[in-house]
Structures are given as C-alpha cells and as structure tokens.
Amino acid sequence: MALIAAGVVLTATAMVLPWYSTAYAGNVEVVVRAWGTEVVNKPGDWPAGELSPWYGLPVAITAALMIAGIWVERAALAGAAAQVGAVGITSVLVVSERGHAVEQQGDFAIGFGLLFLLIGTLTALAGAIAVQREPA
C-alpha cells in the first residue's frame, strides 16, 4: 500500500511540473505541463488554437484508480497498468515534439515532470503487484 501511495504522490507532483520544454527559432519557448501549454515570448502570428493539450487527463484517471485500489481489490493493478499505457502515450508525444523542435531549429529539454511520472508509475506498479500477491 505504501508503494501505491508513493506512486500516487509522485504522479500528482508530476502533474504540476513541466513535462518538457522547447525553445523554437525566434525565441519562442513552449512549456508543456499536464493541463496545458504555456508559450513564452509568444509572437503575434503564433497559432492560438493548438495550445491546450489535456495530457494529464488519462494520468489523473489512472491515479484515481490506484487510489481506489486501497479499498477495491484489483483497482490498483488496473490503475497502474493503465498508467503505464498513459505514460507510453505521453512519451510518444514527447518524442514527436522533440522531432518538431529539431525541425524548427529549436532546443528540446525533458522536464522533471516526465521523470517523476515515470518513477511514480513504476513505484505504483510494483506496489499494485505486491498487493495482489498478499494473502487475503
């Protein structure tokens, strides 16, 4: 249970930290967090309609499942497994963003949020597996 709780805390922390940031040509920096995108030094012609990805939604749902796992059997395992998938999707998006940054002659940096999310997911998964193995 302690591992599940630690995984949820790390996941929650990851939701407020930057997941990655990109400095595009022209000094435009894009900082992506779980609930949206912050554009620093936004020029006048920057497209406004593509700047609110809800990356955090699947992660928040899976974290809720892990919390429910404290009371409901197998929910923690389902939540941890689902979060592995959510982290996979987020990682693919980060790799895609990195490619876009390089294409725009920009610099790309992985944020601490993605690292916390990965550690939290592995911790929660280990805890969820351990809970399933405990005698009833």
C-alpha distance (Angstrom), angle and dihedral (degrees) to the residues before:
residue distance angle dihedral
M1 . . .
A2 3.80 . .
L3 3.82 90.6 .
I4 3.81 91.1 50.6
A5 3.81 90.4 49.7
A6 3.82 91.4 47.7
G7 3.81 90.0 49.1
V8 3.81 91.2 52.0
V9 3.83 92.0 48.4
L10 3.81 91.8 49.7
T11 3.81 90.2 46.8
A12 3.81 91.5 50.2
T13 3.82 89.9 49.6
A14 3.80 90.0 50.7
M15 3.80 90.2 55.2
V16 3.82 92.3 67.3
L17 3.81 99.4 38.7
P18 3.81 122.5 82.0
W19 3.80 111.4 -91.5
Y20 3.77 92.9 -160.1
S21 3.76 141.2 -23.9
T22 3.75 132.9 -150.0
A23 3.79 129.2 -162.6
Y24 3.79 107.1 -152.9
A25 3.75 126.4 -161.5
G26 3.78 109.3 -78.7
N27 3.83 93.5 42.8
V28 3.81 94.6 -80.0
E29 3.79 109.8 148.8
V30 3.79 120.3 -165.6
V31 3.82 116.4 -161.6
V32 3.80 114.3 -168.4
R33 3.79 120.8 -156.5
A34 3.78 130.1 171.9
W35 3.81 94.7 -91.0
G36 3.76 103.2 37.5
T37 3.76 150.4 -35.2
E38 3.77 126.8 -78.2
V39 3.79 116.7 -155.3
V40 3.80 115.8 -157.5
N41 3.82 119.6 -157.9
K42 3.79 90.6 7.7
P43 3.83 112.0 -164.2
G44 3.78 120.4 -139.5
D45 3.81 95.7 -105.1
W46 3.83 96.6 48.5
P47 3.83 108.6 127.7
A48 3.81 108.9 -107.0
G49 3.81 99.8 -168.0
E50 3.80 98.5 68.7
L51 3.77 102.4 53.2
S52 3.82 107.5 92.7
P53 3.81 111.4 72.5
W54 3.81 112.4 169.7
Y55 3.80 95.0 -145.1
G56 3.79 89.7 151.3
L57 3.80 97.7 61.9
P58 3.84 99.3 81.2
V59 3.80 90.1 41.5
A60 3.83 91.8 51.1
I61 3.82 91.0 50.0
T62 3.80 92.5 50.0
A63 3.82 91.2 47.0
A64 3.82 88.4 53.1
L65 3.80 89.1 52.8
M66 3.79 89.7 51.8
I67 3.80 90.9 51.1
A68 3.82 89.3 49.1
G69 3.80 86.6 53.3
I70 3.79 89.1 73.5
W71 3.82 86.9 70.9
V72 3.82 106.1 17.6
E73 3.78 119.5 61.9
R74 3.82 114.9 -119.7
A75 3.83 93.9 6.4
A76 3.81 91.3 104.1
L77 3.79 91.3 52.2
A78 3.80 91.0 48.1
G79 3.79 90.5 48.3
A80 3.80 94.1 47.8
A81 3.80 92.2 47.2
A82 3.80 90.7 48.0
Q83 3.79 90.6 49.2
V84 3.79 90.4 54.0
G85 3.81 86.2 58.3
A86 3.81 92.2 45.7
V87 3.80 91.2 51.1
G88 3.81 89.0 48.8
I89 3.80 90.6 54.2
T90 3.80 91.5 46.6
S91 3.82 90.6 49.8
V92 3.80 91.1 51.8
L93 3.81 89.3 51.3
V94 3.82 90.4 49.8
V95 3.82 91.7 51.0
S96 3.81 89.1 48.5
E97 3.81 90.9 49.8
R98 3.79 90.0 49.0
G99 3.80 90.0 54.8
H100 3.80 89.8 49.7
A101 3.81 91.3 49.5
V102 3.80 92.3 51.7
E103 3.81 89.6 47.5
Q104 3.82 89.1 54.4
Q105 3.84 90.9 48.8
G106 3.79 89.6 -110.1
D107 3.79 135.9 137.9
F108 3.78 121.3 -112.4
A109 3.80 128.7 -155.0
I110 3.79 129.7 -177.4
G111 3.80 110.3 -132.2
F112 3.78 129.5 -134.1
G113 3.80 89.7 -110.8
L114 3.79 92.4 70.1
L115 3.81 90.6 48.9
F116 3.83 91.9 49.8
L117 3.80 89.4 47.1
L118 3.79 92.1 52.9
I119 3.82 93.8 46.8
G120 3.81 91.3 45.0
T121 3.79 92.1 50.5
L122 3.81 93.7 50.2
T123 3.81 91.0 46.1
A124 3.81 93.1 49.5
L125 3.80 91.9 45.4
A126 3.81 90.8 52.9
G127 3.81 89.8 48.6
A128 3.80 93.6 47.4
I129 3.81 91.8 50.6
A130 3.81 90.6 47.5
V131 3.83 91.5 51.2
Q132 3.82 90.8 53.0
R133 3.80 90.4 53.4
E134 3.80 94.6 52.0
P135 3.80 114.6 105.2
A136 3.79 112.3 -103.6
